[in-house]
Amino acid sequence: MIPMDNVKKRLVIFSSLIIAATIFSGCNGTFGGLRRSPEITKVFQQQQMLPGYNYYYDGRAAIPYAVVGIRDDYVLTSKFWTPVEKGTGQFEKLLSFLYGSDVHPPLGAEIIDPEGNPMGIWFSVFISTRVQFGPENQVNVFSPYSPSRHANI
C-alpha cells in the first residue's frame, strides 16, 4: 500500500504538470515562425517585390538585419520595422547590403502563422526569429538581431 503522503505528492505533481501544459499550449497558439524556402531566396536574389505584400526592413538602412514582405491583409505592429519605399531603389540597396555580410549569404523563408500557413516572406543572414499573432490579423515580427550574440567578450 502507498502511504498517503506519496499519493498527495504525486497528485500535486500531476496537477502542476497539467496546469503547465495548459498554460504553454495556450501561449503557443499565438506564435508562428519561419520555414526556410529556396523559392523565397530566389525571389529576393532576383530583387522581386511580390504584389500583395508590404515590405519592411529591420536595422539601419545601410546595415539591415532582415527584409520582410508581409501580406497586405496583415498589420505589422512592431515599431522596429521600417517600411520600404517602393519605386525608389531602396529595396535593391537593402538587399545589396544584406549580401555584404561576412557571416554567410542571406536566406529566404516563409513567415508562417500558428497553423503553418504562409503570411509573409523573410530574407536575412539570421535564420530564426519570433513571430507573434494578435487579433484582427495583427502580427509582430521580432528583430532577429541580438546584441548579446555579437558582443566581444
C-alpha positions in Angstrom: 0.0 0.0 0.0 1.3 3.5 -0.9 1.5 5.9 2.0 -1.0 8.9 1.8 1.9 11.4 1.7 3.2 9.9 -1.6 -0.3 10.0 -3.1 -0.6 13.7 -2.2 2.8 14.4 -3.7 2.0 12.6 -6.9 -1.4 14.3 -7.1 0.3 17.8 -6.7 3.0 17.0 -9.3 0.4 15.6 -11.8 -1.8 18.7 -11.3 1.1 21.0 -11.7 2.1 19.3 -15.0 -1.5 19.6 -16.3 -1.7 23.3 -15.4 1.7 24.0 -17.0 0.8 22.1 -20.2 -2.4 24.1 -20.4 -0.7 27.4 -20.0 2.1 26.6 -22.5 -0.3 25.2 -25.1 -2.4 28.4 -24.9 0.7 30.6 -25.3 2.0 28.6 -28.3 -1.3 29.2 -30.2 -0.3 32.8 -30.9 3.2 32.1 -32.3 4.2 31.3 -35.8 7.7 31.2 -37.2 9.9 30.8 -40.2 10.0 27.9 -42.7 13.1 28.0 -45.0 12.3 28.3 -48.7 14.7 28.2 -51.6 11.9 29.7 -53.7 11.8 32.8 -51.5 15.6 33.0 -51.5 15.4 33.2 -55.4 12.7 35.8 -55.3 14.9 38.1 -53.1 18.0 37.2 -55.2 16.2 38.4 -58.3 15.2 41.6 -56.3 11.5 41.0 -56.9 8.8 42.7 -54.8 5.8 40.4 -55.0 2.4 42.0 -55.4 0.1 41.9 -52.4 2.9 42.4 -49.9 4.1 45.4 -47.9 7.9 45.4 -47.4 9.9 46.4 -44.3 13.4 46.2 -43.0 14.9 45.9 -39.5 18.1 47.6 -38.6 19.7 50.6 -40.3 19.3 51.3 -44.0 23.0 50.6 -44.5 23.1 47.6 -42.2 19.8 45.8 -42.4 19.3 42.7 -40.3 16.4 41.4 -42.3 13.9 42.4 -45.0 10.4 41.1 -44.9 7.3 41.1 -47.0 4.0 41.0 -45.0 0.8 40.1 -46.9 -1.3 43.2 -47.2 -4.2 41.6 -45.3 -2.0 41.6 -42.2 -0.9 44.6 -40.0 2.7 44.7 -38.8 2.5 46.0 -35.2 6.2 46.1 -34.3 7.8 49.6 -34.2 11.3 48.2 -35.1 10.5 47.6 -38.8 10.8 50.5 -41.3 8.6 50.5 -44.4 10.5 50.1 -47.7 9.6 52.9 -50.2 8.6 51.2 -53.4 10.0 52.5 -56.7 12.9 54.4 -55.1 15.7 51.8 -55.4 15.7 51.4 -51.6 14.7 47.7 -51.8 17.7 46.9 -54.1 20.1 48.8 -51.9 18.9 46.9 -48.7 19.4 43.6 -50.4 22.9 44.5 -51.6 23.8 45.5 -48.0 22.5 42.1 -46.8 24.8 40.4 -49.3 27.7 42.4 -47.9 27.6 40.4 -44.7 30.7 38.5 -43.8 28.7 35.9 -41.8 27.1 33.9 -44.6 24.7 34.6 -47.5 21.2 35.6 -46.6 18.4 33.0 -46.9 14.7 33.2 -47.7 11.9 31.8 -45.7 8.1 31.9 -45.4 6.7 33.6 -42.4 4.0 31.2 -41.1 1.1 31.6 -38.8 0.4 29.3 -35.8 -1.4 26.8 -38.2 1.6 26.7 -40.6 0.0 28.9 -43.3 2.3 31.4 -45.1 1.5 35.0 -44.5 4.8 36.7 -45.3 8.3 36.3 -46.6 11.7 36.7 -44.9 15.3 37.4 -46.1 18.2 37.6 -43.7 21.5 36.2 -42.6 19.7 35.4 -39.4 17.9 32.1 -39.6 15.4 32.5 -36.8 13.1 34.9 -35.1 9.8 35.0 -33.1 6.6 35.8 -34.8 3.6 36.6 -32.7 0.0 36.9 -33.9 -2.7 39.1 -32.3 -6.4 39.7 -33.0 -7.6 41.0 -36.4 -4.6 39.8 -38.4 -2.1 41.7 -36.4 1.5 40.3 -36.4 4.6 41.2 -34.6 7.8 40.0 -36.2 10.6 40.3 -33.7 14.0 41.7 -34.6 16.4 38.8 -35.3 19.4 40.8 -34.0 20.5 40.2 -30.5 23.5 42.3 -29.3 24.5 39.6 -26.8 25.1 37.2 -29.7 27.6 39.7 -31.2 29.3 41.0 -28.1 33.1 40.9 -28.0 33.6 39.0 -24.7 
